[in-house]
Amino acid sequence: MSSNKRVLILAGDGIGPEVMRQVERVMDWLSARRSFSFDVGSGLVGGASYEAHGTPLTDETLADAVAADAVLFGAVGGPQWDDVAREARPEMGILRLRKEMDLYANLRPALVFDPLVEASTLKDEVVRGLDLMIVRELTGGIYFGEPRGVDTLPDGIRRGFDTEVYSAPEIERVCRVAFELARRRDNRVHSVEKANVMESGKFWRDEVTALHAADYGDIVLEHMYADNCAMQLVRRPKQFDVIVTSNLFGDLLSDCAAMLTGSLGMLPSASLGPADEGGNRKALYEPVHGSAPDIAGQNLANPLAALLSFTMMLRYSFGAADDADLIEAAVQDALAGGLRTADIMQDGMTAAPTDAMGDAVLGALDARAA
């Protein structure tokens, strides 16, 4: 891997800065021990940006994100901003980043580390060895469709409405990402929608079927309704390899899959844009958990999802699979040593604050690099 990769860190609100500090420590370790370095910048996003600039994302920070090779994102939001106007809410910062950077494919792996099998609420035999990937369409669907709003009907009844809408190119490009990922995994894709009751779902199924027939006949494709997929994730999750689905269903199903791993604090994600002529993509990496304002500033947050998001950055943006594997192995070692943050605590384990978990990962990296 070449040196001086440009990384923008947007730590955000709540526990975002705390977990990102542990990622920066691992970045420093890589720079010192693996003969490459990062050009790291930082900026404000979410509530922190609103307090400083009156907007959850400034044009300047957006420009920095577009110019970076990759963005590391923490979390946004908190109760202190519940009453601000919708367009100024902290969450609008990440939505604008996704839209303006055209980050249309959200990759959310659900990987169960052996030491955390007992942390899952499901039985050992159901989740041990689980390794699935959810590919969520991220810039279309009901979260962005028009028309949307709240109005009053002629009879005085108020109503709220949103629009689920997808074009053929939007479906095709995210499904190509899913099929290409499957070729590097177990060659299986489940496409998930509600074709039985939604016109957009039937259209989704038709487009995926046509793309599969045209370019990906070597991949095993199955179609599944979203409600059945949610049930199957908690019934028999190891039947899945890659799941591709819409923005709304991907949001719901990936949080469901997170709990198979024991905690949202263990689930990383990558959001990828279209490839340029050199094969490089705009990309943003973030833990799936939120800002957790109830524990913010108390050194209690689990930093592992943020660290695993960093390994996804190494793998998908920088082609550094060996370094990603090394850090994931160090996370496994740290967990095997018995340390647990509160969200993944198990009987007989040792409670660890955020920085102690970071220490354990760094110690495991030292041991593996010795």
Secondary structure, DSSP 8 states (H G I E B T S, - for coil): --S-EEEEEEEESTTHHHHHHHHHHHHHHHHHHSS--EEEEE---THHHHHHHSSSS-HHHHHHHHHSSEEEEEE---GGGTTS-GGGSTHHHHHHHHHHTT--EEEEEEE--GGGGGGSSS-HHHHTT-EEEEEEE-SSGGGT-SS-EEEE-TTS-EEEE------HHHHHHHHHHHHHHHHTTTSEEEEEE-TTT-HHHHHHHHHHHHHHHHH-TTSEEEEEEHHHHHHHHHH-GGG-SEEEE-HHHHHHHHHHHHHHTT-GGG---EEEEEE-TTS-EEEEE--SS---TTTTTTT----HHHHHHHHHHHHHTS--HHHHHHHHHHHHHHHHTTEE-GGG--TT-EE--HHHHHHHHHHHHHHHH-
